[in-house]
């Protein structure tokens, strides 16, 4: 005579199947939420990289425009300093 499944075992199998199915659905939902979050993080990091690049370009442009004035100012200051020392 083959072994039979009684009512308690049937109920236990149904509960386990429902639990596993619930965990499967929750894990699928969690993975899809994580994928969405990663896409947002990538988009934010791309924007931050673009902003950093733009700031670097602006700084390079401004420094190339200001460099001659700064150099002439330093030269004038050095000339005044040497001129002041030669009078002593």
C-alpha positions as CSV (number, residue, x, y, z in Angstrom):
1,X,0.0,0.0,0.0
2,X,1.6,3.4,-1.1
3,X,1.9,6.1,1.5
4,X,-0.9,8.7,1.5
5,X,-0.8,12.4,2.2
6,X,-3.1,13.3,5.1
7,X,-4.9,16.6,5.5
8,X,-2.2,18.2,7.7
9,X,0.5,17.5,5.1
10,X,-1.7,18.8,2.3
11,X,-2.3,22.0,4.3
12,X,1.4,22.4,5.0
13,X,2.3,21.9,1.3
14,X,-0.3,24.5,0.3
15,X,1.0,27.0,2.9
16,X,4.6,26.4,1.7
17,X,3.6,26.9,-1.9
18,X,1.8,30.1,-1.2
19,X,4.8,31.3,0.9
20,X,7.3,30.5,-1.9
21,X,5.0,32.2,-4.5
22,X,4.7,35.3,-2.3
23,X,8.5,35.4,-1.9
24,X,9.0,35.0,-5.7
25,X,6.6,37.9,-6.4
26,X,8.2,40.1,-3.8
27,X,11.7,39.4,-5.1
28,X,10.6,40.2,-8.7
29,X,9.1,43.5,-7.4
30,X,12.2,44.3,-5.4
31,X,14.5,43.6,-8.4
32,X,12.4,45.9,-10.6
33,X,12.5,48.7,-8.0
34,X,16.3,48.3,-7.7
35,X,16.7,48.5,-11.5
36,X,14.6,51.7,-11.5
37,X,16.7,53.2,-8.7
38,X,20.0,52.2,-10.6
39,X,18.7,53.9,-13.7
40,X,18.0,57.1,-11.7
41,X,21.4,57.0,-10.1
42,X,23.0,56.6,-13.5
43,X,21.1,59.5,-14.9
44,X,22.0,61.7,-11.9
45,X,25.7,60.7,-12.1
46,X,25.7,61.5,-15.9
47,X,24.2,64.9,-15.2
48,X,26.8,65.6,-12.4
49,X,29.6,64.6,-14.8
50,X,28.2,66.9,-17.5
51,X,27.9,69.8,-14.9
52,X,31.5,69.1,-13.8
53,X,32.7,69.2,-17.4
54,X,30.9,72.5,-18.0
55,X,32.4,74.0,-14.9
56,X,35.8,72.9,-16.0
57,X,35.3,74.4,-19.4
58,X,34.2,77.7,-17.9
59,X,37.1,77.8,-15.5
60,X,39.5,77.1,-18.4
61,X,38.0,79.9,-20.5
62,X,38.0,82.4,-17.6
63,X,41.5,81.6,-16.6
64,X,42.7,82.0,-20.2
65,X,41.1,85.4,-20.4
66,X,42.4,86.5,-16.9
67,X,45.9,85.1,-17.2
68,X,47.3,88.1,-19.2
69,X,45.9,90.6,-16.7
70,X,47.2,88.6,-13.8
71,X,50.7,88.3,-15.4
72,X,50.8,92.0,-16.1
73,X,49.8,92.8,-12.5
74,X,52.5,90.5,-11.2
75,X,55.0,92.1,-13.5
76,X,54.0,95.6,-12.4
77,X,54.2,94.6,-8.7
78,X,57.7,93.1,-9.2
79,X,58.8,96.2,-11.0
80,X,57.5,98.4,-8.1
81,X,59.3,96.2,-5.6
82,X,62.6,96.3,-7.5
83,X,62.2,100.1,-8.0
84,X,61.5,100.6,-4.3
85,X,64.6,98.5,-3.4
86,X,66.9,100.4,-5.8
87,X,66.0,103.7,-4.2
88,X,67.3,102.5,-0.8
